Amino acid sequence: MAVKIRLSRVGTTNNPHYRIVATDGRNKRDGEILANVGSYDPLNNTVVQFHEDIYQAWLAKGAIATDSAKKVYRLFKKSSSSVKSAPVSAPVAAESAATLE
């Protein structure tokens, strides 16, 4: 059985949403799945949810990620690294309270 990690469409007309799933390559696009890896919103170009540990586990077992699944993974890595490196600023309320005193 050739396992693929690919996108499965779950959105409505003119409002696409996709799940990143691990499935047998012979199944239909929206057919039976083996594991749910995450979800993706292409209109906002955001990864809503992504389970990297499940993704890496399936790749270690020999699953092949499609080009679109690889794109979503790169988008997830880019967004998660920018969140980690974002500077933390002091709350605005604390600054305004200090100026009143």
Buried (B, 14 or more C-beta within 10 A) or exposed (E): EEBBBBBBEEEEEEEBBBBBBBBEEEBEEEEEBBBBBBBBBBEEEEBEEBEEEBBEBBBEEEBBBBEBBEEBBEBBEEBEEEEEEEEEEEEEEEEEEEEEE
